[in-house]
């Protein structure tokens, strides 16, 4: 039998967890209440200066 707490947590997981929790993700896989998100690595294309001592 579900308690109120269990019911509310289940509703939260089903209805309120959205893409807003994982902005910019390349892909999202749901695993029960978890959202497993994959992000692309951002490469900075600006030239870097050599370290000056």
Order of alpha helices (4+ residues) and beta strands (2+ residues): alpha-beta-beta
